Amino acid sequence: MQAVKRIVQYCSIQQNETILIVYDASTRFLAQPLEEAIKQTNTVLSIDLDNYKRPLTHLPQQLKEQVLKHDVVLALIEKKKDAHTNETAFRSELLKTCEEHGGRFGSLWGITPHILESAYRVDPQELKAFTQKVFERAQQFKKVQITDDQGTNLHIEFDKNYSWIISDGFIKRRKTRNVMPSEIYTYPSKVNGVLVITGTYSFLLNIPGVTVDALKETPLTWVIKESRIVDVDCKNTRIEEEVKKLLLQVENADRIGEFGIGTNYGIKELLGNVMHDEKFPGIHIAHGHGYPNLTKAPYTCDVHFDAVLIKPTVVDEETGEVLLEQGCFKNSFEVIR
C-alpha cells in the first residue's frame, strides 16, 4: 500500500530506532500494515487501546513503561463524537511522556481509510519541496487580503516577531507531530474584516446533533475587529448560540490565533476532518490558542478551532501579487491545482 510506505517515510525512522504503535479498533486497518512495513527494518510493538477501559482518563502505567522504552511513538486513534472524545488528558500525557524522555511523537488523529487515500497521493519529498517554497514566500508577507465568493473579505497583517512554522509531515522532536502533510502557519498580528465559513469548522464536533457539513447550507459568519471575533451570525441558531457561548466563556477564545496555508495539492476535497482538511490547498483561520511555544503568540487559550475556507483568493497588498486565485496557487507559488 503506497500510503503506508509514505507514512513510514514521514516518520524518518533511523537505524536501530524502536517504534511503538498505539491504536484502537477504528484504526486497525492502518496499524497492522504499518507494523508489517516497519518490522522489515526495525523493532516495532503495537498496543490496542481497547484492551484498556475506555475512555482513558490518564496514561496507564503499563503503557507508560512501553512509551519510555521506545524511540518513536505513533498514535493512530479516530476522534469522533462518542465516549472517546474526552480522552484529551490521556493524549496529552502520552505526548508529554514520549517527548520528555527524548522520543519523537507522530499522530494521526481521526485517520480513516478515505483520509488515508486522500492525504498521501503526492511523493513526500516533492511535497516537502513545494511546502518549503510556499514557506519562504509567506515569510515575506506584511499584509494580505483574502476574499471568496461566499462574502469573505479579510485584511491580515503579519509581524516578523511571530514565527512561521512548517508542518510537512516529517515528524521532529518537539516540533512536527502530525504525520499528515502538509501546511504552514503563523500567528497573525492583526486581522480585520468578515469571514464566511462554509467549509470545515472543527468546533462543530463539540455540538451534539450537528453534522460536520452543516455550514454548506447555513454558513457561519464572523465579524473580526482588531483580531477579535466581535459578532457571529448563522441561520442555524443552535450553531450561532454555541459559538457565542464559547467566545464568552473561554478566555481568548475570541482571538484569531492562527493563519494557515494548506499545501497538500494531492488533496482534492474536504472530508470533514480538520487534521486532513487544513492541509487542503488554500487558507484556514483558527481562533483561540495561537501555539505560543512555536509562533511566539503573546497569549494562551484552552481551545483552538480551525475554519477552512473554500476557494479563497489571496492578494499580497504590498506588491499586488495574486498568491492564490479561487483556491489555486499562482505566480511565485506556481499553478498546482
N, C-alpha and C positions, 0 to 999 in steps of 0.2 A: 504494500500500500504506500503510494507516494507521499501522502500526508504524514504518515508515521515516520518515514525516513527524514522528512523535513523537520519534524518536531525534534528528532534526535540531533539534527544539525544545529537547531536553535539552542539546544541545551549545552552545546560546546563541551561535551564530555571529554575529559582528558584521560590519558592512560593511567590506570590504577585507581581512578576515582570510583567510589561505590555510590549506588543510586537507590533511593527509596521511593517507591510509587505508592501514594495514598489515594484510594479510590472508593467508590461505592457501587451499588447495583446500577445506577444511572450511567456510569462511565466504564463499566466492564468492557464494553465494545472497543474501547481505546486502550485500556490498561493492559489487557492481555497481549495484543500485538506489539505494543510498546515494550513490554517486558521481553518478548521474544527477540525484538530487534536489538535491544541494549545488551542482552546477555551474550550476544555474539562476541562482544569485546570487553565487557565489564561485568562486575558483580552487581546484581540487582535483586531487591526484595520488594514484593508487593504486599500491601496490607489493606484488607477490605474493612472500611469503617462500619459496615453493617454488622460486623461481629461484636460491636460495642452497642450499648444502649443509646439510641438516638432520641432527641437531639443531644449532641455533646455540648456540655457547658464548660469544659476545660480539656486540656490535653492529658489523656490517660497516661499513667506512669510507664506502662509497658511500651506504648507508642513513643513516648518521650525518649526512652532509652534507645530505641531504634533510630530516632532522628539524630541523636548525638553520635551514633556510630557511622553515619553516612555523610558523604561529601555533598551530595545533591539530593534535594527533596522535590519531587514533582507531585503537586496536589491536583487531582482531577475529580472535581465534585460539581454536580449540576445544582446551581442555585435556582430554586423556583418557589412559588408561593405555597409552601407546605410547612410542616413542623421543623424542617431543617433550616429555615431562614434565620432562626435565632441562634445559629452556631457561630456568630461573629467572634465571641470571646475565644472559642476553640481555634478558629482560623488564625486569629492574631497571635495566640500563644504558640501555635505551630510554626508560624513565620519567625517569631522572635527567638524561639529555641534554636531553630536552624541557623539563623544568621549570627546569633551570639556565640556559637561555638565555631564560627568560621565557615559555615556551609553556604551553598547557593540554593536559592528557592525559586522554583518555577511553578506558576499557577495557570490552570486552565479552568477557571470557574465557569460553570454554565455550559461546558462543551457538550455538543450533541453531534450525531452523525452529519446532519445538514451543515452545521457550522464547520465541522472538520473538513468537509468537502469544499466549502466556500473560501476558507481562510488561507489555504495552503496551495493555491494554484500556481504561484509565482516562485521561481528559484530564489532561495533565501539570500544569496549573495547579490543577485540583480536587484532585489527589492531593497536590500540594505544600502546599495549604492544610490538608488533613486531617493530614498529617505534622507540620506546624508546631503544630497543636493538640495532638497527642499529645506532641510535644517539650516544649511548655510545661507540660503536666500532669506529665510524667515528672521535670522539674526540681524538683518539689515532693516527690518520693519521699524517705522516710527509711528505711523498711523495708517490704518486701513479702513475701508468702508465695505460692509457686507450687505448685499441685497438679495432678495429672491422673489419669485412670483407670488408667494403667499403673503407678502407685505412686510417682510423683514427689512429693516433699514437701521444698521448699527454703525457707529463710529467707534473704533477701538484704538487706543494708544498703548505704546509699549515703552518700557524703561529698561535700559541696559543693566540696571541694578538687579533685575529679576531674570533668572536664567531660563534659557530654552533647554528642554530635555528631550532626548531621543528614546523612544521605546520601540526598538526594532525587532523584538522577539528573541534576541540573543541574551540570555539571562546573565546578569553580572551581580556579584555580591553587593547587597545594599543599594542596588540601582534598579536595573530592569528585572522584574519578577514575572511579568506577563509574557507567556510564551507565544501569545498570539500577535503576529505582526500586522501593521506597524503604524506608528503615529509620532508626531512631535507635539509638544505642548509647552505652555508657559503661563505665568500669572500676568494678566494684562493690567497695566497701571490705571487705565481709565476706560470705562465703557458707558456709552450713552446711546439711546435710541429705542427701537422697538424690535423685539424678536418674536416671530410667529413660528410655533413648533407644530409640525405635522408628522415628523418622524419619531424615532425612538426617544423616549424620555424615561430615564431609569426610575424616577420616583413612582411611576405608575405601578411598579411591582409591590409597592407598600400600601396600595389601596385595594382592599378586597372587592372582588366583583368587577374590577376594571381591567379590560384587556390591554395588552401592550400596544395594539394598533388603534386604540380609541381615538387618538388625535387626528387620524386620517379624516374622520367625519366631523370631529369637533375640535378644531385647532386651539392650542393654548397660547395666549399672547402675554408676554411680559413687557412692561414699560420700565426701562432702566435709566436711572439718573445717577451720575457720579458713582457708577459701578454697583449700585444697589437696585434691586427689583422693588419698585415703588407701587406698582399696580399689576394685577393679574386678571385676565378675562378668559372665560371659556364657557361655551354654551352648555357643556356638561357641568352642571352646578356642583356635582359631587367632587369632580376633579378640582374645580376652582376653589371650593371650600377647603379641601385637604391641603392644597398648595399654600393658600393664605395662612392656614393654621400652622403649617411647618415654618413659614417665613417669620411668623410672630413668636413662636415658641422656642426656636433654637437660635441661640446667639450666632450671628454672622451667616445664618443660612440664606439671608437675602443678598449677600455679597457675591459678585461674579468672581469665581476663584480660578477658572481655567479657560484659556483659549487654546483649542487643539486643532490640528490638521491631520486627518487620516490620509495615509499614503499607500494603502494596500490596493493597488489597481487590479488585483485579481478578484476582489470582492465586487460583485455586480448588483447586489440587492441588500436591503436591510432585513434582518431576521428577527428583530425584537429583543436581541441580547446586546446590551450596551458594550460589553467587552469585545464583541465582534463588530458591532455597528459603528463604534467610534473610530475604527480602522478603515471604514469605507471612505473612498476618496472625497474629500470635502472638509467641512468645518463642524466642530462640535463645541458647545459652550456649556460650562458647568457652574453651578452655584454651590456655595458652601466652602468646604476645605480647599485650600489652594496649594497643598503639598509644600509647606514652607521649608521642610528639610531638604527639598530638591530645588524648588524655584526661588526660594527666599521670600515668598509671600509674607506680608507683615502681620499675619493674624492666624488663628486656628479656628476650627469649627468641627463639630462632631458628625456632620453629614457632608456628603458630596454626591450630587446628582447631575448627570450629563444629559444634554439635549442635542440630538443630531439633526443638522439641517439637511434638507433635500435640495440638491442642485443649486447651491449658492453661487453668487458671483462676488469675487473679492478683488478690490482695486487698491493698489498702493497709492494713498493720497499724496505722497511726496513726489512720486515720479509719474503717476497716471497709468502705470503699467497694470494691465489686467492679469492677475495671477491665476484665478480660476473663473471660468465662464460657464454658468449653468452646471457646475459640478465637475467640469473638465479642466485639468491642468493646462496652462497656456504658457507661451513665450519662454522665459528662462526655466520654467518647470517642464517644458515640452508637453505636447499633447499626448496623453497616455490612453485616456478612455475614449 
